[in-house]
Amino acid sequence: MALLRQPLLLLSRSQQVKNLVSTLPVSAGIVRGYVPGESTEDAVRASTELSEDGLRSTLDFLGEDTTDLAQAQATVEAYVDLLGALASRGLSSGAEVSLKLSAIGQALTPDVAAQGGHRVALEHARTICRAARNAGTTVTLDMEDHTTTDSTLAILRELRKDFPETGAVLQSYLHRTEDDCRQLAYEGSRVRLCKGAYAEPASVAFQEAVDVDRSYVRCLKVLLEGQGYPMIATHDPRLVEIASCLAGRAGRAQGSYEFQMLYGVRPDEQRRLARSGETVRVYVPYGQEWYGYLMRRLAERPQNLTFFARSLISKK
């Protein structure tokens, strides 16, 4: 199964394959297992159900690598609409939003946006952060492939001048991440640590799973021993146990960090951790642009490819 990871990651950016499978309805089994729906109402419903189970949520309006300014603006509007809905339903205390900067203009070229993608993404992110603050919640900036890391961290620094509650994401498979953790482990800093889900070259990223895991533990030590708020994003039972031990050694009380897991992945473990007193947040993606997200999830768990193939065949 490990041999399938790289091909699946490459397929996540294949327009030809996307065109083939994007006719699958969101209700298809393999899609529904990871994406609760396409609309704001679907996202709010999922957040409500999680809240009833004692779980928090972070909601991601799916989309990435946007090269159209109008589409980037539409994504901003979708987030503003979502945040308004969360506030009106009284969900803001337990639900925040996750944001990919490439979905709101980071990838735009000067011929599309005169001020350039970096500036467009910053201004759009400010709009979403303002809406989140008005709704009584927060934004976390997702991390994408390594070519966007410097731009994303630069935008984070700008946003935190006015919105210091803005969260960051770091990926343990990148060689640079331990140093980035040290830079971001300050008081008030919210940092989600994940392994990473993009196809990256050996020049910038660890290629073996064991090396990625070792990096994860090193990075986690830095964050837990720092002054910030670590968000431990993993489904790996061994890493969950290690994180709990490291939190205890660092004198961390429950609530001074949180665990994060994906919607539809190990839900029983999510509820078990919450019942034990841990803060657990579930990453909930929604929207029509689910293809790239789904392919990266398949790359993480290639055994799901069989179920995906069955869904593809059953539509015919």
C-alpha positions, 0 to 999 in steps of 0.5 A, a space after each residue: 500500500 505504501 507504493 500507492 501513496 506517491 501516485 495518489 498524491 500526483 493524481 490529486 493534482 491531475 485535471 484529467 482524473 478529476 474530470 473523470 471522478 468529479 461526476 460522483 455525487 457527494 453522497 457516494 460512500 467514499 466521499 460521504 465518509 470524509 465530506 459531510 456535504 456541499 453547503 453551509 447548512 451541511 457544514 453547520 449540521 456536522 458541527 452541531 452533531 460533533 458538538 453534541 458529542 462533546 467535540 469541537 470543529 474546524 470547518 474548511 470550505 474546500 478549494 485550492 490553487 485558485 487562478 480566478 479572482 472571482 472564484 477567490 472572492 466567492 470563497 471569501 463570501 462562503 466563509 463569511 456566510 459560514 461564520 454568520 451561520 455559526 454565530 446565529 446557531 450559537 456554535 462559535 465557541 466550539 467551531 472555528 474555520 480553516 483556510 487555504 490561502 491558495 483558495 483565496 488568491 495566493 496563486 494569482 499571477 500579476 496579469 490576473 491581479 495587479 497587486 499579486 497573489 500574496 497581497 490578494 490572499 492577505 487582504 482576503 484573509 483579513 476579511 475572513 479573520 474580521 468576520 471570525 472575530 465578529 462571530 466570536 471565533 478564530 481562523 487557522 491558516 492551513 499549510 499547503 505544498 512547500 512552495 507556499 510555506 514562506 508566503 503563508 508564514 509571512 501572511 500569518 505574521 501580518 495577520 497576527 498584528 491585528 488578529 493574534 488569535 490566528 492559528 498556524 499549521 506546520 508539517 513534520 515531513 518538511 526538514 525546516 519544521 522543527 525550526 519553524 516550531 521554535 519560531 512559533 512556540 510563543 505565548 498566544 500562538 496557536 499551532 497545529 502540527 500535522 505530518 503533511 499530505 503533499 508529494 514533496 521532493 527529498 530535498 525539502 521533506 523526509 521520504 520515509 514514514 519513520 523519519 516523518 514520525 520522528 520529526 513529528 515527535 521532535 516538533 511536538 516536544 518543542 511546541 509542548 515545552 513552549 508557551 503557545 497552544 499546540 494543536 496535535 493533529 494525528 490519528 496514529 494511536 502511538 503518536 496520541 499516546 506519546 503526545 499525552 506523555 509529553 504533555 504530562 512531562 511538560 506540565 501541561 494541563 488538559 485544555 492547554 493543548 488539543 487533539 485534532 482529527 479528520 471528519 470520519 476518521 477514528 470517530 470512536 477514538 475522538 469521542 474516547 479522548 473527549 470523554 477522558 477530558 481532552 479537548 478534541 477538534 474535528 477537521 470538517 471539509 465541505 463544498 463541491 471542490 472535494 477531489 484534491 482533499 479526497 485523493 490526499 486522504 486516499 494517499 494516507 490510507 490507500 486501502 480506501 482505494 477499493 471502496 473508492 473504485 466501487 463508488 466510481 463503478 456504481 455510478 454507471 
